[in-house]
Amino acid sequence: MLEYALRYAALGWAVFPCRPNDKRPATLHGCLDATTDPDQIRAWWTEIPDLNIGLACGEISNITALDIDPRSGGHEFLAAAVDDNEPIDGVWESQTGGGGTHYLFTYGNEANVDLAPGVEIKSDGKYIILPPSIHPNGNSYEWELSSSPIEEDYENDETDAALVAGDGADQESIFGPLRQHTTSAA
């Protein structure tokens, strides 16, 4: 998990540890402890290597998440809200270990909103769990094919993240265009 946490941080995404196989934070202040500092990230995951990875949403990471929970009818609401022939473009998409979906958009000062049962916009002060974390049920979080924001085929131990934004990353999304972070090698 350390390698993934460092790669997300290299994108400018503020991460923090969550308990192994759990969505609960492993730090005292939860997503308020999120950081892109590689030394702090190494310290957390060196102490407990199987910690899950939390992403602090909002301005700190320049990410707003649309969280779809199937247990509350989120997928049905989304299907009714989005035309069957109109996929959501310009986003990164991950499948949660619990059968839900996270759509990640570029932050645009969105508020936290419960749109409908099982459909939530997560922004400042909220968080989601990132792949390849493990859900409490034992299933892993996974990026949708061709939608990973990081190169997952590692050839070495370097921590520079390569952006490989998903299809439509340069197009307008319902929250506006994605802006890709650039990182410099240190």
Accessible surface in RSA format (square Angstrom, percent):
REM  Atomic radii and reference values for relative SASA: ProtOr
REM  Chains: A
REM  Algorithm: Lee & Richards
REM  Probe-radius: 1.40
REM  Slices: 20
REM RES _ NUM      All-atoms   Total-Side   Main-Chain    Non-polar    All polar
REM                ABS   REL    ABS   REL    ABS   REL    ABS   REL    ABS   REL
RES MET A   1    55.60  28.8  21.15  14.0  34.45  82.0  20.79  17.7  34.81  46.1
RES LEU A   2    54.21  30.2  52.87  37.8   1.34   3.4  52.87  37.1   1.34   3.6
RES GLU A   3    43.34  24.9  40.46  30.6   2.88   6.9  27.70  53.6  15.64  12.8
RES TYR A   4    43.57  20.3  43.57  24.8   0.00   0.0  20.16  15.2  23.40  28.9
RES ALA A   5     0.00   0.0   0.00   0.0   0.00   0.0   0.00   0.0   0.00   0.0
RES LEU A   6     9.24   5.1   6.37   4.6   2.87   7.2   6.37   4.5   2.87   7.7
RES ARG A   7    14.32   6.0  14.32   7.3   0.00   0.0   0.00   0.0  14.32   8.7
RES TYR A   8     0.00   0.0   0.00   0.0   0.00   0.0   0.00   0.0   0.00   0.0
RES ALA A   9     8.52   7.8   2.91   4.5   5.61  12.8   3.17   4.5   5.35  14.2
RES ALA A  10    26.22  24.1  12.34  19.0  13.88  31.6  24.46  34.4   1.76   4.7
RES LEU A  11     2.01   1.1   1.92   1.4   0.09   0.2   2.01   1.4   0.00   0.0
RES GLY A  12    25.47  31.4   0.00   N/A  25.47  31.4  20.11  55.2   5.36  12.0
RES TRP A  13     1.45   0.6   1.45   0.7   0.00   0.0   0.00   0.0   1.45   2.4
RES ALA A  14     1.17   1.1   1.17   1.8   0.00   0.0   1.17   1.7   0.00   0.0
RES VAL A  15     0.00   0.0   0.00   0.0   0.00   0.0   0.00   0.0   0.00   0.0
RES PHE A  16     0.00   0.0   0.00   0.0   0.00   0.0   0.00   0.0   0.00   0.0
RES PRO A  17     2.03   1.5   2.03   1.9   0.00   0.0   2.03   1.7   0.00   0.0
RES CYS A  18     0.00   0.0   0.00   0.0   0.00   0.0   0.00   0.0   0.00   0.0
RES ARG A  19   104.68  44.0 104.68  53.4   0.00   0.0  26.29  35.9  78.40  47.5
RES PRO A  20    49.80  36.3  37.94  34.6  11.85  43.1  37.94  31.3  11.85  73.7
RES ASN A  21    81.56  56.2  74.48  72.0   7.09  17.1  12.19  29.3  69.38  67.1
RES ASP A  22    23.62  16.5  23.55  23.4   0.07   0.2   4.15   9.8  19.47  19.4
RES LYS A  23    81.08  39.6  80.64  49.5   0.44   1.0  49.68  44.7  31.39  33.4
RES ARG A  24   134.11  56.3 133.74  68.2   0.37   0.9  59.61  81.5  74.49  45.1
RES PRO A  25    37.23  27.1  30.53  27.8   6.70  24.4  30.53  25.2   6.70  41.6
RES ALA A  26    45.23  41.6   9.38  14.5  35.85  81.5  15.70  22.1  29.53  78.2
RES THR A  27    27.07  19.3  10.71  10.9  16.36  39.0  17.69  23.8   9.38  14.2
RES LEU A  28   163.05  90.8 125.60  89.9  37.45  94.1 132.49  93.0  30.56  82.2
RES HIS A  29   106.32  58.1  92.25  64.1  14.07  36.0  62.75  64.7  43.57  50.7
RES GLY A  30     7.99   9.9   0.00   N/A   7.99   9.9   6.48  17.8   1.51   3.4
RES CYS A  31    15.66  11.8  10.92  12.2   4.74  11.1   0.00   0.0  15.66  16.9
RES LEU A  32   141.47  78.8 111.86  80.0  29.61  74.4 115.30  81.0  26.17  70.4
RES ASP A  33    40.40  28.3  27.52  27.4  12.88  30.4  12.67  29.8  27.73  27.7
RES ALA A  34    11.04  10.1   0.00   0.0  11.04  25.1   0.00   0.0  11.04  29.2
RES THR A  35    29.09  20.7  24.11  24.4   4.98  11.9  15.76  21.2  13.33  20.2
RES THR A  36    58.94  41.9  49.22  49.9   9.72  23.2  15.74  21.1  43.20  65.3
RES ASP A  37    64.15  44.9  58.49  58.2   5.66  13.4  25.49  60.0  38.66  38.6
RES PRO A  38    61.87  45.1  61.87  56.4   0.00   0.0  61.87  51.1   0.00   0.0
RES ASP A  39   103.42  72.4  96.04  95.6   7.38  17.5  29.65  69.8  73.76  73.6
RES GLN A  40    66.31  37.1  62.37  45.6   3.95   9.4  15.81  33.7  50.50  38.3
RES ILE A  41     0.00   0.0   0.00   0.0   0.00   0.0   0.00   0.0   0.00   0.0
RES ARG A  42    92.13  38.7  91.93  46.9   0.20   0.5  41.84  57.2  50.28  30.5
RES ALA A  43    56.38  51.8  41.66  64.3  14.72  33.5  51.61  72.7   4.78  12.7
RES TRP A  44    41.70  16.7  38.43  18.6   3.27   7.7  28.77  15.3  12.93  21.0
RES TRP A  45     2.30   0.9   0.00   0.0   2.30   5.4   0.00   0.0   2.30   3.7
RES THR A  46    97.12  69.1  78.02  79.1  19.10  45.5  71.53  96.1  25.59  38.7
RES GLU A  47   140.94  80.9 109.54  82.9  31.40  74.8  41.93  81.1  99.00  80.8
RES ILE A  48    72.41  41.2  71.44  53.2   0.97   2.3  72.41  52.1   0.00   0.0
RES PRO A  49    90.26  65.8  85.55  78.0   4.71  17.1  86.42  71.3   3.84  23.9
RES ASP A  50    85.62  60.0  80.64  80.3   4.97  11.8  38.98  91.7  46.63  46.5
RES LEU A  51     5.55   3.1   5.55   4.0   0.00   0.0   5.55   3.9   0.00   0.0
RES ASN A  52     0.95   0.7   0.95   0.9   0.00   0.0   0.00   0.0   0.95   0.9
RES ILE A  53     0.00   0.0   0.00   0.0   0.00   0.0   0.00   0.0   0.00   0.0
RES GLY A  54     0.00   0.0   0.00   N/A   0.00   0.0   0.00   0.0   0.00   0.0
RES LEU A  55     0.00   0.0   0.00   0.0   0.00   0.0   0.00   0.0   0.00   0.0
RES ALA A  56     3.52   3.2   3.52   5.4   0.00   0.0   3.52   5.0   0.00   0.0
RES CYS A  57     1.95   1.5   0.00   0.0   1.95   4.6   0.00   0.0   1.95   2.1
RES GLY A  58     0.00   0.0   0.00   N/A   0.00   0.0   0.00   0.0   0.00   0.0
RES GLU A  59   125.53  72.1 113.81  86.1  11.71  27.9  30.65  59.3  94.88  77.5
RES ILE A  60    94.90  54.0  67.79  50.5  27.11  65.3  77.28  55.6  17.62  47.8
RES SER A  61     0.58   0.5   0.00   0.0   0.58   1.3   0.58   1.2   0.00   0.0
RES ASN A  62    26.76  18.5  25.58  24.7   1.18   2.8   9.86  23.7  16.90  16.3
RES ILE A  63     3.30   1.9   3.30   2.5   0.00   0.0   3.30   2.4   0.00   0.0
RES THR A  64     0.00   0.0   0.00   0.0   0.00   0.0   0.00   0.0   0.00   0.0
RES ALA A  65     0.00   0.0   0.00   0.0   0.00   0.0   0.00   0.0   0.00   0.0
RES LEU A  66     4.78   2.7   4.78   3.4   0.00   0.0   4.78   3.4   0.00   0.0
RES ASP A  67    24.56  17.2  23.38  23.3   1.19   2.8   0.78   1.8  23.79  23.7
RES ILE A  68     0.67   0.4   0.00   0.0   0.67   1.6   0.00   0.0   0.67   1.8
RES ASP A  69    36.92  25.9  35.09  34.9   1.83   4.3  16.93  39.8  19.99  19.9
RES PRO A  70    45.14  32.9  29.22  26.6  15.92  57.9  29.76  24.6  15.38  95.6
RES ARG A  71   182.24  76.5 141.25  72.0  40.99  97.6  79.66 108.9 102.57  62.2
RES SER A  72    55.18  46.6  36.04  48.1  19.13  44.1  19.03  40.5  36.15  50.6
RES GLY A  73    27.59  34.0   0.00   N/A  27.59  34.0  21.38  58.7   6.21  13.9
RES GLY A  74     0.00   0.0   0.00   N/A   0.00   0.0   0.00   0.0   0.00   0.0
RES HIS A  75    62.84  34.3  58.22  40.5   4.62  11.8  46.71  48.1  16.13  18.8
RES GLU A  76   118.97  68.3 109.70  83.0   9.27  22.1  68.72 132.9  50.25  41.0
RES PHE A  77    81.00  40.5  74.21  46.0   6.79  17.7  80.12  48.6   0.87   2.5
RES LEU A  78    23.43  13.0  23.43  16.8   0.00   0.0  23.43  16.5   0.00   0.0
RES ALA A  79    61.77  56.8  45.21  69.8  16.56  37.7  55.15  77.7   6.62  17.5
RES ALA A  80    93.49  86.0  51.07  78.8  42.42  96.5  62.68  88.3  30.81  81.6
RES ALA A  81    65.94  60.6  24.42  37.7  41.53  94.5  34.98  49.3  30.97  82.0
RES VAL A  82    41.54  27.3  35.70  32.3   5.83  14.1  38.68  33.6   2.86   7.7
RES ASP A  83    89.27  62.5  68.76  68.4  20.52  48.5  29.31  69.0  59.96  59.8
RES ASP A  84   137.85  96.6  98.20  97.7  39.66  93.8  36.96  87.0 100.89 100.6
RES ASN A  85   131.36  90.6 106.90 103.3  24.46  58.9  31.15  75.0 100.21  96.9
RES GLU A  86   107.94  62.0 106.02  80.2   1.92   4.6  24.17  46.7  83.77  68.4
RES PRO A  87   100.61  73.3  77.62  70.8  23.00  83.6  89.11  73.6  11.50  71.5
RES ILE A  88    33.58  19.1  10.42   7.8  23.16  55.8  15.29  11.0  18.29  49.6
RES ASP A  89    56.19  39.4  50.80  50.6   5.39  12.7   7.01  16.5  49.18  49.0
RES GLY A  90     0.08   0.1   0.00   N/A   0.08   0.1   0.00   0.0   0.08   0.2
RES VAL A  91     9.51   6.3   4.83   4.4   4.68  11.3   4.83   4.2   4.68  12.7
RES TRP A  92     6.66   2.7   6.66   3.2   0.00   0.0   6.66   3.6   0.00   0.0
RES GLU A  93    40.93  23.5  40.93  31.0   0.00   0.0   2.29   4.4  38.64  31.5
RES SER A  94     0.16   0.1   0.16   0.2   0.00   0.0   0.00   0.0   0.16   0.2
RES GLN A  95    59.51  33.3  59.43  43.4   0.08   0.2  36.63  78.0  22.88  17.4
RES THR A  96    20.76  14.8  13.42  13.6   7.33  17.5   9.55  12.8  11.21  17.0
RES GLY A  97     4.35   5.4   0.00   N/A   4.35   5.4   1.07   2.9   3.28   7.3
RES GLY A  98    29.31  36.2   0.00   N/A  29.31  36.2  13.63  37.4  15.69  35.1
RES GLY A  99    44.88  55.3   0.00   N/A  44.88  55.3  34.07  93.5  10.80  24.2
RES GLY A 100     2.53   3.1   0.00   N/A   2.53   3.1   1.90   5.2   0.63   1.4
RES THR A 101     4.93   3.5   4.93   5.0   0.00   0.0   0.07   0.1   4.86   7.3
RES HIS A 102     8.46   4.6   8.46   5.9   0.00   0.0   2.78   2.9   5.67   6.6
RES TYR A 103    24.13  11.3  24.13  13.7   0.00   0.0   2.55   1.9  21.58  26.6
RES LEU A 104     0.08   0.0   0.08   0.1   0.00   0.0   0.08   0.1   0.00   0.0
RES PHE A 105     0.04   0.0   0.01   0.0   0.03   0.1   0.04   0.0   0.00   0.0
RES THR A 106     4.15   2.9   2.82   2.9   1.32   3.2   1.90   2.6   2.25   3.4
RES TYR A 107    22.53  10.5  20.35  11.6   2.18   5.7  17.32  13.0   5.22   6.4
RES GLY A 108    48.86  60.2   0.00   N/A  48.86  60.2  25.91  71.1  22.94  51.4
RES ASN A 109   121.33  83.7 103.14  99.7  18.19  43.8  23.41  56.3  97.92  94.6
RES GLU A 110    32.39  18.6  20.59  15.6  11.80  28.1  21.94  42.4  10.45   8.5
RES ALA A 111    68.19  62.7  52.87  81.6  15.32  34.8  61.94  87.2   6.25  16.6
RES ASN A 112    61.88  42.7  37.05  35.8  24.83  59.8  15.33  36.9  46.55  45.0
RES VAL A 113    60.14  39.6  54.32  49.2   5.82  14.0  59.36  51.6   0.78   2.1
RES ASP A 114   115.66  81.0  87.70  87.3  27.96  66.1  30.43  71.6  85.23  85.0
RES LEU A 115    87.46  48.7  58.21  41.6  29.24  73.5  60.40  42.4  27.06  72.8
RES ALA A 116    20.75  19.1   7.99  12.3  12.76  29.0  18.09  25.5   2.66   7.0
RES PRO A 117   104.97  76.5  91.11  83.1  13.86  50.4 102.73  84.8   2.24  13.9
RES GLY A 118    15.13  18.7   0.00   N/A  15.13  18.7   7.48  20.5   7.65  17.1
RES VAL A 119     3.61   2.4   1.38   1.3   2.23   5.4   1.56   1.4   2.06   5.6
RES GLU A 120    38.66  22.2  38.66  29.2   0.00   0.0   8.03  15.5  30.63  25.0
RES ILE A 121    16.30   9.3  16.30  12.1   0.00   0.0  16.30  11.7   0.00   0.0
RES LYS A 122    33.71  16.4  33.71  20.7   0.00   0.0   2.04   1.8  31.67  33.7
RES SER A 123     0.43   0.4   0.43   0.6   0.00   0.0   0.43   0.9   0.00   0.0
RES ASP A 124    65.26  45.7  58.10  57.8   7.15  16.9  35.39  83.3  29.86  29.8
RES GLY A 125    53.66  66.2   0.00   N/A  53.66  66.2  23.97  65.8  29.69  66.5
RES LYS A 126    79.26  38.7  77.96  47.8   1.30   3.1  34.51  31.1  44.75  47.7
RES TYR A 127    56.45  26.4  52.28  29.7   4.17  10.9  36.20  27.2  20.25  25.0
RES ILE A 128     4.08   2.3   0.24   0.2   3.84   9.3   4.08   2.9   0.00   0.0
RES ILE A 129     4.48   2.6   3.80   2.8   0.69   1.7   3.80   2.7   0.69   1.9
RES LEU A 130     0.15   0.1   0.15   0.1   0.00   0.0   0.15   0.1   0.00   0.0
RES PRO A 131     4.03   2.9   4.03   3.7   0.00   0.0   4.03   3.3   0.00   0.0
RES PRO A 132    37.27  27.2  35.73  32.6   1.54   5.6  35.73  29.5   1.54   9.6
RES SER A 133     0.00   0.0   0.00   0.0   0.00   0.0   0.00   0.0   0.00   0.0
RES ILE A 134    49.58  28.2  49.57  36.9   0.01   0.0  49.57  35.7   0.01   0.0
RES HIS A 135    20.92  11.4  20.75  14.4   0.17   0.4  17.82  18.4   3.11   3.6
RES PRO A 136    71.84  52.4  42.47  38.7  29.37 106.8  43.35  35.8  28.50 177.1
RES ASN A 137    86.99  60.0  46.94  45.4  40.04  96.4  41.98 101.0  45.01  43.5
RES GLY A 138    50.84  62.7   0.00   N/A  50.84  62.7  27.47  75.4  23.38  52.4
RES ASN A 139    84.14  58.0  80.02  77.3   4.12   9.9  16.04  38.6  68.09  65.8
RES SER A 140    39.68  33.5  26.30  35.1  13.38  30.8  13.78  29.4  25.90  36.3
RES TYR A 141     4.09   1.9   3.30   1.9   0.79   2.1   0.72   0.5   3.37   4.2
RES GLU A 142   103.23  59.3 100.76  76.2   2.48   5.9  29.64  57.3  73.60  60.1
RES TRP A 143    23.03   9.2   3.96   1.9  19.07  44.8   3.96   2.1  19.07  30.9
RES GLU A 144    66.94  38.4  62.87  47.6   4.07   9.7  19.80  38.3  47.14  38.5
RES LEU A 145   160.56  89.4 149.18 106.7  11.38  28.6 152.17 106.9   8.40  22.6
RES SER A 146    80.56  68.1  47.59  63.5  32.97  75.9  54.88 116.9  25.68  36.0
RES SER A 147     9.70   8.2   9.67  12.9   0.03   0.1   8.72  18.6   0.98   1.4
RES SER A 148    14.56  12.3  13.12  17.5   1.44   3.3  13.12  27.9   1.44   2.0
RES PRO A 149     0.00   0.0   0.00   0.0   0.00   0.0   0.00   0.0   0.00   0.0
RES ILE A 150     0.65   0.4   0.00   0.0   0.65   1.6   0.00   0.0   0.65   1.8
RES GLU A 151    65.79  37.8  65.32  49.4   0.47   1.1  23.95  46.3  41.84  34.2
RES GLU A 152    76.13  43.7  57.12  43.2  19.01  45.3  24.34  47.1  51.78  42.3
RES ASP A 153   105.36  73.8  92.34  91.9  13.02  30.8  29.64  69.8  75.72  75.5
RES TYR A 154    63.46  29.6  33.57  19.1  29.88  77.8  35.90  27.0  27.56  34.0
RES GLU A 155   162.47  93.3 119.43  90.4  43.04 102.5  47.15  91.2 115.31  94.1
RES ASN A 156    80.84  55.7  65.86  63.6  14.98  36.1  37.11  89.3  43.74  42.3
RES ASP A 157   129.34  90.6 114.26 113.7  15.09  35.7  35.14  82.7  94.21  94.0
RES GLU A 158   106.98  61.4  98.20  74.3   8.78  20.9  42.79  82.8  64.19  52.4
RES THR A 159    42.90  30.5  37.04  37.5   5.86  14.0  11.82  15.9  31.07  47.0
RES ASP A 160    70.67  49.5  62.51  62.2   8.16  19.3  25.67  60.4  45.00  44.9
RES ALA A 161    12.34  11.3   0.00   0.0  12.34  28.1   0.27   0.4  12.07  32.0
RES ALA A 162    48.73  44.8  41.09  63.4   7.64  17.4  48.61  68.5   0.12   0.3
RES LEU A 163    55.53  30.9  27.31  19.5  28.22  70.9  27.31  19.2  28.22  75.9
RES VAL A 164    61.36  40.4  50.46  45.7  10.90  26.3  57.85  50.3   3.51   9.5
RES ALA A 165    30.26  27.8   3.44   5.3  26.82  61.0   3.44   4.8  26.82  71.0
RES GLY A 166     4.79   5.9   0.00   N/A   4.79   5.9   1.19   3.3   3.60   8.1
RES ASP A 167   115.57  81.0  98.82  98.4  16.76  39.6  39.59  93.2  75.98  75.8
RES GLY A 168    17.94  22.1   0.00   N/A  17.94  22.1   5.85  16.0  12.10  27.1
RES ALA A 169     8.32   7.7   5.63   8.7   2.69   6.1   5.63   7.9   2.69   7.1
RES ASP A 170   130.00  91.1 101.30 100.8  28.70  67.9  38.03  89.5  91.97  91.7
RES GLN A 171    94.16  52.7  88.10  64.4   6.07  14.5  36.83  78.4  57.33  43.5
RES GLU A 172   127.56  73.2 108.45  82.0  19.11  45.5  62.09 120.1  65.47  53.5
RES SER A 173    16.40  13.9   0.10   0.1  16.30  37.6   6.80  14.5   9.59  13.4
RES ILE A 174   124.36  70.8  86.34  64.3  38.02  91.6  94.59  68.1  29.77  80.8
RES PHE A 175    42.47  21.2  21.38  13.2  21.10  54.9  28.28  17.1  14.20  40.6
RES GLY A 176    16.25  20.0   0.00   N/A  16.25  20.0  14.10  38.7   2.14   4.8
RES PRO A 177    57.96  42.2  56.80  51.8   1.16   4.2  56.80  46.9   1.16   7.2
RES LEU A 178    12.71   7.1   0.84   0.6  11.87  29.8   0.84   0.6  11.87  31.9
RES ARG A 179   136.23  57.2 126.43  64.4   9.80  23.3  68.95  94.2  67.28  40.8
RES GLN A 180    78.39  43.8  53.14  38.8  25.25  60.1  13.75  29.3  64.64  49.0
RES HIS A 181    56.84  31.1  49.17  34.2   7.67  19.6  34.00  35.0  22.84  26.6
RES THR A 182   131.48  93.5 102.34 103.8  29.14  69.4  74.06  99.5  57.41  86.8
RES THR A 183    70.27  50.0  34.03  34.5  36.25  86.4  28.73  38.6  41.54  62.8
RES SER A 184   103.10  87.1  77.82 103.9  25.28  58.2  49.29 105.0  53.80  75.4
RES ALA A 185    83.35  76.6  50.49  77.9  32.86  74.7  50.93  71.7  32.42  85.9
RES ALA A 186   149.12 137.1  69.50 107.3  79.62 181.1 106.45 149.9  42.68 113.1
END  Absolute sums over single chains surface
CHAIN  1 A     9239.8       7131.7       2108.1       4838.0       4401.8
END  Absolute sums over all chains
TOTAL          9239.8       7131.7       2108.1       4838.0       4401.8
